[in-house]
Amino acid sequence: MLKVRDLGEERLTAPDAALDARGAQMKAAQQVQEAGAATDDRINPDRLTESEIRTAVARANVPSLLMVVFQTTGDEKWLAAPYRPTRGKGLGDHDSGGLDEPVQDEIREAAVKAILDLQNGALPAVETPSPELTVRMISVCTGEEVGEEYGPMLSLELARRAAPDAPSLALEPVDAPEGYSVVVIGTGVAGIAAAQQLEDMGIDYVILEKQPEAGGNWWQNTYPGAGVDTPSHLYSFSFAKNDWTTHFELRNELQAYFGAVLKDLGAGERVRYGTEVRSTRYDEAAAQWSVDVINPDGSSSTLRADVVISAVGVLNRPKTPNVPGMDSFTGTSFHSAAWPDDLDLDGKRVAIVGTGASSMQIAPAIADRVAHLSIYQRSPQWVAPFEKFRAPIPMELRRLMQTCPIYHSWYWIRLFWQFGDKVIESLRVDPEWEHPERSVNARNDAHREYFTRYITAQVGDRTDLLDKVMPDYPPFGKRILLDNGWYSTLRKDNVDLVDRSVTAVRPEGLVDDQGAENDVDVIVWATGFEAARFVSSMDVVGTDGRTLREVWNDDDPKAYLGVSVPGFPNFFMLGGPNSFPGSGSFMFFMEVQMRYIRGLLTEMFKKGIKAIDARPEANDEYNELVDSTHARTVWTHRGMSTYYRNSHGRVVFVMPFLNVEYWQMTRRPDLENYTAR
C-alpha cells in the first residue's frame, strides 16, 4: 500500500559559508521590530514605477529573479550557463546565487524589463510550468538536482501562489447532504486551514475555540521575544499572502495575521470564542457526534455534528516538572506559556529553567533588563546561523512581493526546499557511516562541522562556555534552532549558563544537582509541552465506548496518515500523531491534510456513505512504516532526549517522510483504506 524510497546519502564537504556574527545589526533589527512601528506602513500597491522596480531588483534574490525572467520570456538560455546559480550553503537565502557580478547585473536588468512587461499586461510565456519543466527550473534555481517526483507537487504549489485561478488547482465541486454539519475545534493554523476548505465546500460548520481570540499557540504565548523560527513567507497560507515586515516575524504580527485571515475568509462569524470542548462521543445509531462544551458564561451545552475535525494542536499543554519545593517559592514562578501581563523584570534576579526554543527567545529579550540571569540547561542545542533572522524586509522588497506573484512564488519555493527536503535528506541514517556516535551520515557530519565552527566562533574568548554549549549528539537530533543572539547573551557579564539539573526549589530560589543554591526573584519554567499527548484536552469516545486516551495508552498515539483512528468514525485530525514536518512548512502540511479530508468527504457524499474510519489493517501497516522509517532517522538516536519521543522512546511527534512522500500518500482520497459505516 505505502512505500518510501530508500534514500542513499551522498558524501558532501562541510558547508563553508561565512560565520558572521550579526551583533549590532541584529540588535538594531530587533529594536525596530519590538518597537512595532508606531505607524502602520502596510501597503498593497497595484504597480511599481521603473525606478521602484530597479530599487527592488537591486536587493532581490537573484535566483528567484532568474525564474521570473525565464517564465516571462520563455528563453531557454536563462536555464543554462553562465546563468545557473550555485548550490546554497546553510539556511541562508543565497541572494547572489553565487554568480559573478556581471552575470547578476544582466539577470537584474532582464528582470526589470520582465516585471515592467508583466505590469503592462503582458502574459508570461510560461504561465504555469508543467511538472517536468518545474523540476528543471527548480534544479537551476536551487543549484542542485531535484528529483522528478517533485514536479507534480511543486508545480501545483507554484500555481497556488502565482496563478491561483489556474485550472490545475480546481477541486471537485462538493454536493453535501442537506443539513450536513461539521464541528472544528481550534482556531490555530490547522483550524484556519479547515475553515478555508469548508467555506469553499459550502458545508455548514462551527469552530469552537476555548481562548478569547484566534491564533492558537500564538495567542497563548506572549513571552518576550516570542516569534517564529520558520521564515515568515514560509509560515504563510497559500490562500492568504501577507505583507510581512520581517524575515522572521514576532508573535503579535503572527496573531494579527491569523485573525485577519479568518475574517477575510468570512469565517469569523463561525467561531464561538471562550467555548471549551470537554468531551465528544460518537452516536453510532445516528452516525453523529455529540460535542459537550463549557460556554463563556460557565454553562454547559451539547452540539450535534456529522463530522468533528480536531485542530487543537499539541504544543499547548505546558509541561512543568514536579520539582520538590515548587510551592514554597516566595517569588514569582510560572511556565513560559503563562507569562504574566504585568511582570516587571527590571533589576530582578531571574532564572530560566530549560534551553529549548522558548528559552532561546526569552533570554536575549530580557538579559539587558535584569540584574542577573541564570539559565539552567539539561542538554545543549545545535544552533544554526541565519543572517536574516528577524531582520526587517526592506520596503522595496515587500512591494515586489506584493506586485509580482511569480517572484513571490519562486522565493517561497526556494525557502520550501531550503528548509524542507534538502534538510531531511541529512537526517536519514546511513548504515555504512563509520561515525554513528557523532552523526548519521556524511552530510549530517558536514553540518556538525559547520555548526561546530559557528558555535566556536560565537563563544570566542569565553572558552569556559564551549564545553557547556557544544552538543555531543548528531545535528538535528533535536529541533534545530536559529541564533537570535543566544551566544552573545551567554557572554554577558550578568548571565550564567548552569549546565546542571534543578533538583529542588527553596523559598529563596533553586538548588541544582550539585547542591548549589541560587537565590532568585523570578523563575521561568521554559520546560516545553506535553507533545506526546495528542488531543489530550478533551475526552473523545468512539464506537465501543473507549476513549482515544485508552486506545493510545495515554502517550502512544497512532493514526492512519495522522488523520483517522479505527473506531472513531468521522473524527479527523489536523496535526495528528506523526504528521508534523521534521523540517519545512507546517502551514503547507495542514493545507495538504485538509485537502485530503475534503477529498474523503467528497467521495463519501458521492457514494452515499455516512461515516468512515481508518481500517485497522491500514492503520497498522501505516504505523509500522512510520516506525521502521523512523528507525533510520536521527530522531531515534539514543545520544539525546527529545520531545519528539514518548515515554517508551517511540517517535510520535514528527513524520519520518520527505515532504513529497507524504504529499503522494495523501494526493487522492483512498476510501479503500477506510471502513464505511
C-alpha positions in Angstrom: 0.0 0.0 0.0 2.6 2.6 1.1 6.2 2.8 0.1 9.1 5.1 1.0 12.1 5.0 -1.3 15.4 4.2 0.4 17.4 7.3 0.1 21.1 6.9 -0.1 23.3 9.6 1.4 25.7 11.5 -0.7 29.0 12.5 0.8 29.5 16.2 0.8 32.1 18.5 2.1 31.2 20.7 5.0 29.4 24.0 4.1 31.8 26.9 4.3 29.5 29.9 4.4 30.8 32.8 6.3 30.5 32.5 10.0 29.1 36.0 10.5 28.3 37.4 14.0 25.4 39.7 13.4 25.9 41.8 16.6 24.9 45.3 16.1 22.8 44.6 13.0 20.7 42.0 14.8 20.2 44.3 17.9 19.1 47.2 15.7 16.7 44.9 13.8 15.2 43.5 16.9 14.7 47.0 18.4 12.9 48.1 15.2 10.6 45.0 15.4 10.0 45.2 19.1 9.0 48.8 18.8 6.3 47.6 16.5 6.5 50.7 14.2 4.2 53.3 15.6 2.6 53.8 12.3 1.2 51.1 10.1 3.0 51.3 6.8 1.4 48.2 5.3 0.9 48.6 1.6 -0.8 46.8 -1.2 0.2 48.7 -4.4 -1.1 47.7 -7.8 2.1 48.5 -9.7 5.6 49.9 -9.3 7.4 52.6 -11.3 10.5 51.6 -13.2 12.6 53.4 -10.6 10.9 51.5 -7.8 11.4 48.2 -9.7 15.1 48.9 -10.1 15.5 49.7 -6.5 13.7 46.4 -5.5 15.5 44.3 -8.0 18.9 45.6 -6.8 18.1 43.9 -3.4 16.1 40.9 -4.5 17.1 37.2 -4.6 18.8 36.7 -7.9 17.9 33.0 -8.4 14.2 34.0 -7.9 14.6 36.9 -10.4 16.1 34.4 -12.9 12.9 32.4 -12.8 10.8 35.5 -13.4 12.9 36.3 -16.4 12.6 32.8 -17.8 8.8 32.5 -17.2 8.2 35.9 -18.8 10.4 35.4 -21.8 10.4 31.6 -22.3 14.0 31.9 -23.5 15.9 28.7 -22.7 19.2 30.5 -22.4 18.3 31.6 -18.9 18.3 28.0 -17.7 21.9 27.4 -18.9 25.4 28.6 -18.1 26.5 31.2 -17.3 23.2 32.0 -15.5 22.9 28.8 -13.4 23.2 29.7 -9.7 25.4 27.6 -7.4 24.1 25.5 -4.5 23.4 27.5 -1.4 25.1 26.5 1.9 23.4 26.5 5.3 20.0 28.1 5.7 20.7 31.5 4.1 18.9 32.9 1.1 22.0 32.8 -1.1 20.7 36.0 -2.7 23.6 36.3 -5.2 23.2 32.8 -6.4 27.0 32.5 -6.2 27.1 34.3 -9.6 29.7 36.8 -10.8 28.6 40.4 -10.6 28.3 41.0 -14.4 26.0 37.9 -14.7 24.0 39.1 -11.7 23.7 42.6 -13.3 22.5 41.0 -16.6 19.8 39.0 -14.8 18.7 42.0 -12.8 18.4 44.2 -15.9 16.4 41.5 -17.7 14.2 41.2 -14.6 13.4 44.9 -14.7 12.1 44.6 -18.2 10.2 41.4 -17.4 8.4 42.9 -14.4 7.5 46.1 -16.4 6.1 43.9 -19.2 4.0 41.9 -16.7 2.7 45.1 -15.1 1.8 46.4 -18.5 -0.4 43.4 -19.2 1.9 41.0 -21.0 1.2 37.4 -20.3 4.2 35.2 -19.2 5.5 32.9 -22.0 5.3 30.2 -19.4 2.3 30.9 -17.3 2.1 27.7 -15.4 5.1 25.4 -15.7 4.4 21.7 -16.3 5.7 19.3 -13.6 8.6 18.3 -15.9 9.6 22.0 -16.5 9.1 22.8 -12.9 11.8 20.2 -11.9 14.2 21.7 -14.5 13.6 25.2 -13.2 13.9 24.3 -9.5 17.1 22.5 -10.2 18.5 25.6 -11.8 17.1 27.9 -9.2 18.5 26.0 -6.2 21.7 25.0 -7.9 21.2 21.2 -7.2 19.4 18.4 -8.9 15.8 18.0 -7.7 14.1 14.6 -8.4 11.4 14.3 -11.0 9.0 13.1 -8.2 8.8 16.7 -7.0 7.3 18.0 -10.3 3.6 17.3 -9.6 3.7 18.7 -6.1 5.8 21.8 -6.7 4.2 22.8 -10.0 0.9 23.0 -8.1 2.4 25.0 -5.3 3.9 27.5 -7.8 0.4 27.9 -9.3 -1.2 28.4 -5.9 0.9 31.4 -5.3 1.4 32.8 -8.8 -1.7 31.7 -10.6 -4.4 30.8 -8.1 -7.1 30.6 -10.8 -5.1 28.0 -12.8 -7.3 25.1 -14.0 -4.9 22.6 -12.4 -5.9 23.9 -9.0 -9.6 23.4 -9.4 -11.1 21.0 -6.8 -14.1 18.8 -7.4 -17.4 20.5 -6.5 -19.0 19.2 -3.3 -22.6 18.1 -3.0 -23.1 17.6 0.7 -26.4 16.1 2.0 -28.9 18.7 3.2 -28.3 19.6 6.9 -24.7 18.2 6.9 -22.6 19.9 9.6 -19.1 19.9 10.9 -17.5 21.0 14.2 -14.0 22.2 14.1 -12.1 22.5 17.4 -9.4 25.2 17.5 -8.5 28.4 15.6 -4.8 28.0 15.2 -3.1 27.1 11.9 -5.0 23.9 11.5 -8.4 25.4 12.3 -7.9 28.1 9.7 -6.9 25.6 7.1 -10.1 23.7 7.9 -12.2 26.8 7.7 -10.8 27.8 4.3 -11.8 24.4 2.7 -15.2 24.2 4.5 -16.1 27.7 3.2 -15.2 26.6 -0.3 -17.2 23.4 0.1 -20.3 25.3 1.2 -20.7 23.0 4.3 -22.3 24.3 7.5 -19.8 24.4 10.3 -18.8 26.0 13.6 -15.4 26.5 15.1 -15.1 26.1 18.9 -12.3 28.0 20.5 -11.6 28.0 24.2 -9.5 31.2 24.0 -10.9 34.7 23.6 -9.2 35.2 20.2 -7.9 33.2 17.3 -4.3 32.1 16.9 -3.8 29.0 19.0 -0.2 28.9 20.3 0.4 32.4 19.1 -2.4 33.8 21.3 -1.3 31.7 24.3 2.5 32.5 24.2 3.2 36.2 25.0 6.6 35.9 26.5 9.3 38.5 25.4 10.9 37.6 22.1 8.2 35.1 21.1 8.3 34.6 17.4 8.5 32.1 14.6 11.7 30.2 13.7 10.5 29.5 10.2 10.8 32.2 7.6 7.7 34.4 7.6 6.9 33.8 3.9 7.1 30.1 4.5 4.9 30.4 7.6 2.0 31.6 5.5 -1.1 30.1 3.9 -1.1 29.7 0.2 -4.5 31.4 0.1 -3.5 34.3 2.3 -0.4 36.1 1.1 0.8 38.6 3.7 2.9 41.8 3.6 5.4 40.6 6.2 7.7 43.3 7.7 10.5 41.0 8.9 12.0 37.7 7.6 11.2 36.0 10.9 8.1 37.6 12.4 7.3 38.1 16.1 4.2 36.9 18.0 2.0 40.0 17.7 2.3 40.2 14.0 1.6 36.5 13.6 -1.5 36.5 15.8 -2.8 39.5 13.9 -2.3 37.6 10.6 -4.4 34.7 11.8 -7.2 36.9 13.0 -7.2 38.8 9.7 -7.2 35.5 7.6 -10.2 34.2 9.5 -12.1 37.4 8.9 -11.1 37.6 5.2 -12.3 34.0 4.7 -15.7 35.0 6.0 -15.2 32.5 8.8 -15.1 35.0 11.7 -18.8 34.6 12.5 -18.4 30.8 12.6 -16.2 31.0 15.7 -17.6 30.6 19.2 -14.8 32.0 21.4 -14.4 31.2 25.1 -16.0 27.8 24.4 -14.1 24.8 25.7 -14.8 21.3 24.5 -14.9 18.8 27.4 -15.8 15.7 25.5 -17.2 14.4 22.3 -19.0 11.0 21.9 -19.9 9.1 18.7 -23.6 8.0 18.4 -23.4 5.0 16.1 -27.2 4.8 15.6 -27.4 8.4 14.4 -24.0 8.4 12.8 -23.3 11.7 14.5 -21.1 13.2 17.2 -22.3 14.8 20.4 -19.9 17.5 21.5 -20.2 18.7 25.1 -18.9 22.2 25.8 -18.5 24.8 28.5 -19.8 28.1 27.3 -18.2 31.5 28.1 -20.8 32.1 30.9 -19.8 28.7 32.5 -23.0 26.9 31.4 -22.9 23.5 29.6 -24.4 22.6 26.3 -24.2 19.9 23.6 -23.8 20.3 19.9 -24.5 17.6 17.3 -22.4 17.2 14.1 -21.8 14.7 11.4 -18.1 15.3 11.4 -15.6 16.5 14.1 -12.3 17.9 12.9 -9.7 18.2 15.7 -7.4 21.2 15.1 -6.4 21.5 18.8 -2.7 21.2 18.2 -0.3 19.7 20.7 2.2 22.3 21.8 -0.4 24.0 24.0 -0.4 22.0 27.3 2.5 23.2 29.4 4.9 20.6 30.8 6.1 21.7 34.2 8.5 19.4 36.1 7.5 18.1 39.5 10.4 19.5 41.5 10.3 19.3 45.3 9.5 22.6 47.0 8.0 24.4 44.0 5.1 25.6 46.1 7.4 27.1 48.7 9.0 29.7 46.4 8.2 33.2 47.7 9.0 35.0 44.4 7.2 34.8 41.0 7.2 31.4 39.3 5.4 30.4 36.1 5.6 28.4 32.9 6.8 30.3 29.8 3.4 29.8 28.2 1.7 31.7 31.0 3.8 34.9 31.1 2.2 37.4 33.4 1.0 40.6 31.7 2.1 42.8 34.5 5.5 41.2 35.2 8.3 43.8 35.8 11.8 42.2 35.4 13.8 45.4 35.7 16.6 44.9 38.2 15.4 41.4 39.1 17.3 38.1 39.6 15.8 35.7 37.1 16.2 32.0 36.4 15.1 30.3 33.2 14.9 26.5 33.5 15.4 25.0 30.1 17.3 25.9 26.9 14.8 25.0 24.1 13.2 27.3 21.6 11.2 29.4 24.2 14.3 29.9 26.4 16.4 30.8 23.4 13.9 33.6 22.5 13.3 34.8 26.1 16.9 35.1 27.3 18.2 37.6 24.6 15.0 39.6 25.0 15.3 40.2 28.8 19.1 39.9 29.5 19.7 43.7 29.4 16.8 44.4 31.7 17.5 42.0 34.6 20.1 42.3 37.3 21.2 38.8 36.8 20.1 35.9 34.6 20.7 32.2 35.3 19.9 29.7 32.6 19.6 26.1 33.6 20.5 23.7 30.8 19.8 19.9 30.7 21.5 19.5 27.4 22.8 21.9 24.7 21.2 22.6 21.4 22.6 22.7 17.9 22.1 26.2 16.6 22.2 27.4 13.1 23.3 30.9 11.9 21.0 32.8 9.7 21.8 36.4 8.7 18.2 37.4 8.2 16.8 36.2 11.5 14.1 38.8 12.3 15.9 41.3 10.1 13.4 43.9 8.6 12.4 43.3 5.0 13.2 46.4 3.0 10.1 48.2 1.8 11.0 47.8 -1.8 11.2 44.0 -1.5 7.9 44.0 0.3 6.4 45.9 -2.6 8.0 43.5 -5.1 6.5 40.5 -3.2 3.0 42.2 -3.4 3.2 43.2 -7.1 5.0 40.3 -8.7 3.4 36.9 -7.9 5.9 35.0 -9.9 8.8 36.4 -7.9 6.9 35.7 -4.6 6.1 32.1 -5.7 9.7 31.4 -6.5 11.0 32.9 -3.4 8.6 30.7 -1.5 9.7 27.6 -3.4 13.4 28.3 -2.6 12.5 28.6 1.1 10.4 25.4 1.0 13.3 23.5 -0.5 15.9 25.1 1.7 14.1 24.4 5.0 12.4 21.2 3.8 13.5 18.1 2.0 17.0 19.4 1.5 17.4 19.2 5.2 15.5 16.0 5.7 18.0 14.1 3.5 20.7 14.8 6.1 18.6 13.2 8.9 18.4 9.7 7.4 20.8 7.0 8.8 23.5 5.7 6.5 24.2 2.2 7.9 27.6 2.2 6.3 28.6 5.5 8.0 31.8 5.0 10.1 31.0 7.6 12.8 27.5 6.8 14.1 28.3 8.1 17.6 28.6 11.7 16.3 26.4 11.8 13.2 24.2 9.7 11.0 25.6 10.2 7.5 28.2 12.2 5.6 26.0 15.2 5.0 24.9 15.2 8.7 28.6 15.2 9.7 29.2 18.2 7.4 26.5 20.0 9.2 28.2 19.1 12.5 31.5 20.5 11.4 29.8 23.7 10.1 27.8 24.3 13.3 30.8 23.5 15.5 32.8 26.1 13.7 30.0 28.6 14.1 29.5 27.9 17.8 33.2 28.1 18.5 33.4 31.5 16.7 30.4 32.8 18.6 31.8 31.8 22.0 35.1 33.5 21.2 37.4 34.0 24.2 34.8 32.6 26.6 36.3 29.1 26.4 34.6 28.3 29.7 31.4 28.2 27.8 32.5 25.9 25.0 32.1 22.6 26.7 28.7 23.7 28.0 27.2 24.7 24.7 28.6 22.1 22.4 26.2 19.2 21.8 27.6 15.6 21.7 24.7 14.2 19.7 24.1 14.4 15.9 22.8 17.6 14.4 19.0 17.8 14.0 18.6 15.1 16.7 16.6 17.8 18.5 14.8 20.5 16.7 17.4 22.8 15.1 17.3 26.3 16.5 18.3 29.6 14.9 20.7 32.0 16.6 18.9 35.2 17.6 21.7 36.5 19.8 21.8 33.4 22.1 25.6 33.2 22.3 26.1 36.9 22.6 23.6 36.7 25.5 25.5 33.9 27.2 28.7 36.0 27.0 27.2 38.9 29.0 28.6 39.6 32.5 25.2 39.3 34.1 24.3 35.9 32.6 25.3 32.5 33.8 24.7 29.2 32.0 24.3 26.4 34.5 24.7 23.0 32.9 23.1 21.2 35.8 19.6 20.0 36.6 17.3 21.7 39.1 16.6 19.2 41.9 14.7 21.4 44.4 13.1 24.7 44.9 13.6 26.8 48.1 11.6 29.8 49.3 14.5 31.9 48.1 15.4 30.1 44.9 16.7 27.0 43.2 19.0 24.1 44.1 20.9 22.2 41.4 22.1 18.5 41.3 25.4 19.6 42.8 23.7 21.1 45.8 24.5 24.7 44.7 21.8 27.2 45.8 20.8 30.2 43.8 18.7 33.0 45.2 16.4 34.5 42.6 13.3 36.7 42.4 11.7 35.1 39.3 11.6 31.5 38.0 10.6 30.9 34.3 9.9 27.2 33.6 10.7 27.0 29.9 10.3 23.2 30.0 8.1 22.6 27.0 4.8 21.0 26.4 3.1 17.6 26.6 4.0 17.0 23.0 3.3 13.2 23.0 -0.2 13.5 24.4 -2.3 14.4 21.3 -5.9 15.5 21.7 -5.4 15.5 25.5 -7.6 18.5 26.3 -10.8 16.5 25.9 -12.3 13.0 26.0 -13.0 11.5 22.6 -15.3 8.4 22.8 -15.6 6.1 19.8 -17.9 3.2 18.7 -17.0 0.8 21.5 -17.1 3.2 24.4 -13.3 3.5 24.5 -11.6 6.9 24.6 -8.6 7.9 22.5 -6.6 8.1 25.7 -7.3 4.4 26.3 -6.7 3.3 22.7 -3.5 5.2 22.6 -2.3 4.1 26.1 -2.0 7.7 27.0 1.0 8.9 25.1 1.4 6.3 22.3 -0.8 7.8 19.6 -1.2 6.1 16.2 -3.4 7.3 13.4 -3.6 6.5 9.7 -1.8 9.3 7.9 -2.1 11.2 11.2 -5.7 11.8 10.3 -8.0 8.9 11.3 -8.2 6.3 14.0 -10.1 3.0 13.8 -13.2 3.0 15.9 -13.7 6.8 15.6 -15.8 7.4 12.5 -15.9 10.9 11.0 -13.4 12.1 13.6 -10.5 13.6 11.6 -7.3 15.2 12.9 -5.2 18.0 11.5 -1.8 17.9 13.1 -2.3 14.4 14.5 0.4 12.0 15.5 3.5 11.8 13.3 2.1 14.4 11.0 4.3 17.4 11.9 7.0 18.0 9.3 10.5 17.2 10.5 11.6 20.2 8.5 9.6 22.5 6.3 6.3 24.4 6.4 3.7 23.5 8.9 1.2 25.6 7.0 1.8 23.5 3.9 1.1 20.3 5.7 -2.1 21.5 7.3 -3.4 22.5 3.8 -2.3 19.2 2.4 -4.2 17.3 5.2 -7.3 19.4 4.9 -7.5 18.9 1.1 -7.1 15.2 1.8 -10.0 15.3 4.3 -12.1 17.3 1.7 -11.4 14.5 -0.8 -12.6 11.9 1.6 -15.8 13.7 2.3 -16.5 14.4 -1.4 -16.2 10.6 -2.1 -18.4 9.8 0.8 -21.1 12.1 -0.5 -20.9 10.7 -4.0 -21.2 7.1 -2.7 -23.9 7.8 0.0 -21.6 6.8 2.9 -22.5 8.3 6.2 -19.3 7.7 8.1 -15.8 6.3 7.7 -12.8 5.5 9.9 -9.4 4.0 9.0 -9.3 0.2 8.7 -7.2 -1.4 11.5 -5.1 -3.1 8.9 -4.3 0.2 7.1 -3.6 1.9 10.4 -1.3 -0.9 11.5 0.6 -1.0 8.2 1.0 2.8 8.0 2.3 3.0 11.6 4.7 0.1 11.0 6.0 2.1 8.1 6.3 5.2 10.3 8.3 3.3 12.9 10.5 1.4 10.5 11.3 4.7 8.7 11.9 6.5 11.9 14.4 3.8 12.9 16.5 5.1 10.1 16.4 8.7 11.2 18.4 10.9 13.6 15.4 11.2 15.9 15.8 7.7 17.2 19.5 8.3 18.1 20.0 7.3 21.7 22.5 10.0 22.4 19.9 12.6 23.4 16.3 13.0 24.6 13.7 14.9 22.6 10.1 15.9 23.0 9.5 14.1 19.7 9.5 10.8 21.6 7.0 9.4 24.1 7.7 7.8 27.4 8.5 4.5 25.6 11.1 6.0 23.3 8.8 5.9 20.2 8.8 9.0 18.0 5.2 10.2 17.9 5.5 13.9 17.0 7.2 14.3 13.7 6.7 12.3 10.5 9.8 10.5 9.1 8.9 11.1 5.5 10.0 13.6 3.0 7.5 16.3 2.2 6.9 14.9 -1.2 6.4 11.3 0.1 3.6 12.4 2.5 2.1 14.6 -0.3 2.0 11.5 -2.5 0.3 9.4 0.2 -2.5 12.0 0.6 -2.9 13.0 -3.0 -6.1 11.1 -3.5 -9.0 10.1 -1.2 -8.2 6.4 -0.6 -11.5 5.1 0.7 -10.3 1.5 0.2 -8.3 2.1 3.4 -11.4 3.1 5.4 -14.3 1.2 6.9 -17.6 2.6 5.6 -20.2 2.9 8.3 
